Every structure is written in C-alpha cells, then in structure tokens.
Amino acid sequence: MRPILIIALFLLTTFSNAQVTLNPTDLKNLLAISQLYSQFPNGGDKFAKEAEKLRTPVLNHMVDALMVAGNGNKEILENRFLARPSDEELVLWYVIREIHYNRTNEKQAPRPDSTVANEVLSKKIDTRWLLDNYYYRIHGGIASLFNKADLVKYNFNIDEMGFKDETEKAIFFLNMMESLIGGRFKVLQAMKNNKSILEFAAKLPTFNGKAYYYYKRFDYEDFKWIGYDKEEFYNERHIGNLFSTLIAHFSALAGSGEKKAAQEVYFKSILHEPKYFKFTPLKDDLQSFYNQSK
C-alpha cells in the first residue's frame, strides 16, 4: 500500500468528518444547555428543570445523559448511556466542553458562546478526543453512584458496545476505571486506608467477564490529546493513572496479608507487562520488581 494512501486512511479513521449542521432551534438550545452545564456541571434539580425545556429530537439523548449523570443513580450504567454515541452526537458534546472551558478560563477573556460552538461544529476533530470527552462529561454520575452502590453483579462486554477499534475500547475502559476508583484509590492510599480500598475493590463490576485488572489491550499507538489546555500523550496520563490504581490495590492486599489475591492482581495485570511500563514514572521500580519476580 502506498504511503500516501496509508496516511489518508489514518486520517479518515481518526478524525470526525461529521461537520454538523444544526437548525436554528437545535443550535440555540445546544448553546443554552452548554451554558447550563457550565453553571451546574454536577447537575441537580435546577439544571434538570431548565434542561427539560431545551429538548429536541437531536438533543434528547444529551439531555437524558446529563440529567441521569447528575442524579448519580444506576441508570447511568445502562447501555444507552455507556455504549458509543454517534460521531455527530459526540461533536455536540464537544461543544459543551469548549463552551464550558471558554467560560471558565481565567487566562483569557471569553469569546461569544455562538462563536465557540460554530467553530467546533465546522471543523474536523480527532474522534478519540470526542469519545474521551463524552465519558468524561458523564463520569461524575458514575463516581457518585459508586460511593454507595455495589456493582459486583454488573458486567460490561466492551466488544459489544459499538466501539470501532481497540483504541476506543481502551478509552472507555480507562475512563470507567478513573470514574470508579482512580482518584478514590489515590486518596485512600494517601490516608493508608487499606480497608476502604479493598471494600471498593470488592464491589467493582467486571469487564468482558473478568476483574478489571485482567484488561490489558493497550497495543494501539499512543496519541496526543488535550485534557484542559495542555497537550500530552493519552496513554501517559490514563494508563499511568491505571498503574497508580493497580499499585494501590496490590499494596492494600499485600498490606492486609492477602498474599494470594495480591499475586493475582500483580501477575494478571499490566503490573507484570514490561511493554507498558513506559507509561508511568514508576517504570524503573516496576522493572526491578518484574526482574525479581521471574
């Protein structure tokens, strides 16, 4: 295959060519939803009351997802919210993101919301950025739900959720883990609260029928990504966070005398996969531990 054709195919598969055209009502309501989100990023009754007035056939799913995420109940785990949305809808979610950041960025004067929206709607955006943004926008509902909910009976079959490739599947998985236990485990580990770490670990859902630490399908090419306003490599941030989560889990098990369970987390996860160590600042320690474990 000629190099120019390879480049063309890559661009077609990683950039959304869904330059979205909205009718005046949809655009007006999308702007209003974005403004509401920026005021109430965690949802709530006032958000729900106002968002309900902004429904259109194009925006219904977005309104539903934002309201359910704000409620923090188990509806957020339904396939209609966790399965991959269309490229067109993902672009609308990116409008919400860009308007929110434009309004909250203290480093520069905000531009008109309509200018920001039209800019997003008219340009091609990496679909990996779009997909990651969607799961980030609803992550608060998942995190809030897991404060009390036992999800051990839930299983997410990632291969049946409409994702286009291994990169998209990893984006979903990494976002789910960060929503459920990523930041939570960091705080609990700093507090040396092994008991709570293990309590949360015991009520996690499974992915493809197995415990979360079995998932290690990360053999796609890393890519540049913008979280808030800084460009970085996606895997360094997100797989790096997963390493921190796994280390916290492993350490809690080892510190509680659960040797067999700790060994399973270590040997079945990316903690025992040297090819992924480059994504964490702890790579030298992990390599040393790996060398001793052989």
N, C-alpha and C positions, 0 to 999 in steps of 0.2 A: 504494500500500500504506500502511495506516495506521501512524503512528509506533509505537504500542504493539505491533503485530504484528511490525514490524521488530526491536524490542528483544527480543521473545520468541524469534524465530528466531535472533538472535545468541546469546542465552544457551543455546539448545538445541545450537547447533553448537560452542560453545567451552567448555562445561562438561560434565564427565563426569556423566551421570546414572546411571552404573553403581555405585550404592551396593552394595558387595559383601558378601554374607553367606557366611561360611566355616563349615564344620562344625568341631567341636572339634579334630579331629586336624590339619586344614589350618591352623587358627589357631595351634595350639601349635607346629607345625613352621615356620610362617612367622616366628613370634617367635624361634625357635631359629636360623633362617637369618639373620635380621636381626642377632641378637647375634653370630653367627659373622662376618658381613660387617664389623661394627664392630670386631671383633678383628683380622680379616685382610682389609682392604679390597682388597689386591692378590692375594688368593687364596693358592695354594700347596698343598703336599701335605697339611698338617694341615687346612686348610679343606676340601679335596676329600674327605678321609677322613670327616670329620664330616658334611659336607653330603650325602654319598651316603646316609646313614642317614635323611635327612629327606625323601626323595622321596615324593610322592603324585601322582596324575594331574593335580591342579590346579597343583602346584608343580614338576613335572618340567622344563618349559622354563626356568624361572627358575634351577633348579639347574644345568642344562646350560650356560646362558649365563654364569653366574658362574664355573663351572669352566673353560670354554673361554677366557673373558677372562683368568683367572688363569694359564692356560698360555701365552698370547701366541703362539698358532700360527694358521695360515691358516683354521682352522675358523671363527674369529670373523667372517670375511668372507662366510660362507655366507648365503644368503637367509633361512634360518630364524632367524638372529640379527639381521640388518640390516633385514629387512622390518618393517613396523609391527606390533607386537603388538596384541591386542585391548584395548579400554578397561579391561576387567576385570583383565587382567594388569598393565596399566600402573599401576593403583591399588595392586596388591601391591608393585610396585617402589617406589612412593612410600612405602609403609610402611617398607621397608628404609631409605630416605633419612631419614625422620623419626625413626626409632629411632636410627639412627647419629648424627644431629646432636644428638638429645636426650642421648645418652650422652657425646658429646664436647664439648658446650657448657660452657665453663668459667665462663660468666657467670651460670649458674643451676643450682640443684640438679636432677638428672634426675628425671623423672616415671617411674612404672612403665611398662615396655615395653607391657604389655597396654592401658594407658590410651591411650598414643600410637597404637597400632595400631587400636583401636576407633574412635578419633576420626577417623583417616584413612578407615577403611572406611565410616564413616557419613555423611561429608559430601561435597558436590559440590566438585570440584577442576577448575580450568581444564585441559582436555586438552592444551593447549600446554605447560603446566608438566609434566604427566605424561610427555609424549613426550620433552621435553628431558631430563628426569631419567633416562629409560631409557638414552638414548645416552650420557649422562654416566657412568652406572654401568658401562658396558662399554668406556669409552674407553681405559682403561689397557691392555686387551688389544690394541687396535688400535695404540696408540702403541708398546707393547713389540715387537709384530710388526714394525713399520716400522723399528725400529732397524737391522735387517739385511736384511729381505725386499725384493725387487724386485717391485713391484706393477704395473708398467707394462702388463702384459697383462690386468689387471682393468678391467672397465667396469661402472659402476653405473647402470642405467637407472632413474632416480629416479621416472619416471612409471609404472613397473610394480611398485612396492614397497608398494602398498596405502595410500598417503597420501591424506588426504581433500581437501586443498587446497594452494595454493601456500605457505601458512604452514608447514604440516607438512613439505613438501618442503625448504623452506629450513632448518628446524630440523635435519633430518637432514644436509643438506649442510654447514651451519656447524659442527655437531658433528664431522663427519668431518674437515673441514679443520683444526679445532683439535687433534683427536687425532693427525692425521698430521704436520702441520708448524707449527701455530700457535705453540705455546710453543717448539718446536725452532728455528724461524727467528729468533725474538726473541733467544734465547741466542747463536746463531751470528752474528747481525748485530752484537750487542754485542762479540763476540770478533773481528769483522771477518774472519770465515772464509767468504769468498765461495765458495771451492771446495766446502766441505761443503754449503752451501745449494744449489748447482747440482747436486751429486751426488744429494741427496734429491729435488730437483725433477724430476730425470730419471727417477726410478723411481716417480713417483706414478701412481695409477690415473686413469682418465678418468671423467667423469660425463656421461651422455647422449651418449657417443661423442666428447666433446671434452675438452681440457685443462681443469683446474679453473677457471682464470681466465676462461673464457668464461661461467661461470654467473653470472647477474645477474638472477634472477627474484625480486626483493625488493619488489615493488609491493603488498604487503599492508600492512594497518595495523599499526603498531608496538604493543606491548602491555607492560604492567607485568609484572614477573617477579621472583621471589626466588631468588637463587643459593644463598647460605648463610643469611644472616639479614638481608640488606639488599635492599630493594625498589629496582629500577632498570628502565630500559626495555631490552627484549631486544635490539633492533637496535643500540642504542648500544654495548652490550657486545660482541655477537657479530659484527655487521657491522664494528664498529670494529676488532675483532681481525683480521677478514679483510683490512681495509685495511692493517694492520700487516704481515700476511703477504705481501700483494702488493707492498708497498713494499720489503720485504726482498728479495723475488725480483727485482723490477725493478732495484734498486740493485746486486745481485750480478751480474746480467747486464751492466749498464752498466759496472760497475767492472772487469769481465773483458773488456771490449771487444766483447761480443756485441751490437752495436747493433741488428741486425735482430730478434733474439729479444726484446730489451728493448722495442722498439717494439711488437711483437705483444702482449706482456703488458700494456703500457700502453693501447694503443688498443682491445683486445678485452675489457678488464676494466672493473670499476666504477671504476678509477682515472681513467677518461675519461667518467664518468657523473655530472655535477654534482648530479643529484637525490639522490644517495646521500651526498654529502659531509657532510651534516648529522650523520651518524652517527660522525664521527671528529673528535677535537680538531685534526687536521691539515687541517681543511676550508679554511682560508684559503690555506695553501700549495698544496693541490691545485687550488683555484680559480685561483690565479695561474698555476700550471703549465698548466692547461687553457686559459686565455686565450691563453697564448703558443703553444700547440700548434695553435690553429685556423688 
